[in-house]
Amino acid sequence: MTLYAVNDDALTAQWADTEFQRQAMRILKRLARRQRFLTVNEFWDSVERSKVGLPTPSDKRMLGKVFRQAASEGLIVNTNVAVRSARHGNYYRPVWESQVVGQ
């Protein structure tokens, strides 16, 4: 069992945030069509610029699950590169590469 599997199991019980999941995936797809590389920081920047009104998830880690779902659907792939976040604690965040840019 991987760390992701443990986190996913813990989050499954909270995944009643279906509206967040639906809207986050829609935004992520749009972002992946516009730019080749992206991070969760760019996702949140896009949300703020668009003033979409994305519901706040009960657990911010749910966005990671949305990114992994997008990867499983072939929309993005993890580059195995991380960049320091300009947001929230200066942590490193994975860089994802779009597989649908320009579509």
C-alpha positions in Angstrom: 0.0 0.0 0.0 1.3 3.4 -0.9 1.1 6.7 1.0 -1.3 7.9 -1.8 -3.6 4.9 -1.1 -3.7 5.7 2.6 -4.5 9.4 1.9 -7.1 8.4 -0.7 -8.8 6.0 1.8 -8.9 8.8 4.4 -10.3 11.3 1.9 -12.9 8.9 0.4 -15.1 9.3 3.5 -15.1 13.1 2.9 -15.7 12.9 -0.8 -19.2 14.2 -0.4 -17.8 17.4 -2.0 -19.0 16.2 -5.4 -19.6 19.8 -6.6 -16.0 20.7 -5.7 -14.7 17.6 -7.6 -16.8 18.3 -10.7 -15.9 22.0 -10.9 -12.2 21.4 -10.1 -12.0 18.8 -12.8 -13.6 21.2 -15.3 -11.2 24.0 -14.4 -8.2 21.6 -14.5 -9.2 20.4 -18.0 -9.5 24.0 -19.2 -6.1 24.9 -17.7 -4.4 21.8 -19.2 -5.7 22.8 -22.6 -4.1 26.2 -22.3 -0.7 25.5 -20.9 1.9 22.7 -21.1 3.1 22.6 -17.5 1.0 23.3 -14.4 1.0 23.0 -10.6 -1.7 23.2 -8.0 -0.6 26.8 -7.4 -1.5 27.7 -11.0 -4.8 25.9 -10.5 -5.6 28.1 -7.5 -4.4 31.2 -9.4 -6.7 30.4 -12.3 -9.6 30.0 -9.9 -8.9 33.3 -8.3 -8.5 35.1 -11.7 -11.7 33.6 -13.1 -13.8 34.3 -10.0 -15.6 31.0 -10.6 -16.8 30.6 -7.1 -15.4 27.1 -6.6 -16.8 25.6 -3.4 -14.1 25.3 -0.6 -13.4 21.6 -0.1 -13.6 20.2 3.4 -10.0 19.1 3.0 -7.6 21.0 0.6 -5.8 17.7 -0.1 -8.9 16.7 -2.2 -7.3 18.8 -5.1 -4.5 16.2 -5.2 -7.1 13.5 -5.7 -8.5 15.5 -8.6 -5.0 15.9 -10.2 -4.4 12.1 -9.8 -7.8 11.4 -11.4 -6.9 13.7 -14.3 -3.6 11.8 -14.6 -5.5 8.4 -14.7 -7.7 9.8 -17.5 -4.6 10.7 -19.5 -5.0 14.5 -19.3 -1.8 15.2 -17.4 1.3 13.3 -16.3 3.6 13.9 -13.4 7.0 15.1 -14.5 8.7 14.0 -11.3 9.9 17.6 -10.9 8.8 19.7 -8.0 8.9 23.5 -7.5 8.8 25.5 -4.4 5.3 26.8 -3.7 4.8 30.6 -3.5 1.7 29.7 -1.4 1.0 28.0 1.8 4.2 27.2 3.7 6.7 27.2 0.8 6.4 23.5 0.3 7.4 21.7 -2.9 4.6 21.0 -5.4 4.7 18.5 -8.3 4.9 19.8 -11.8 2.4 18.2 -14.2 2.6 18.1 -18.0 -0.5 18.5 -20.0 -1.3 15.8 -22.6 -4.1 17.9 -24.1 -2.5 21.3 -24.6 -3.9 23.1 -27.6 -7.0 20.8 -27.9 
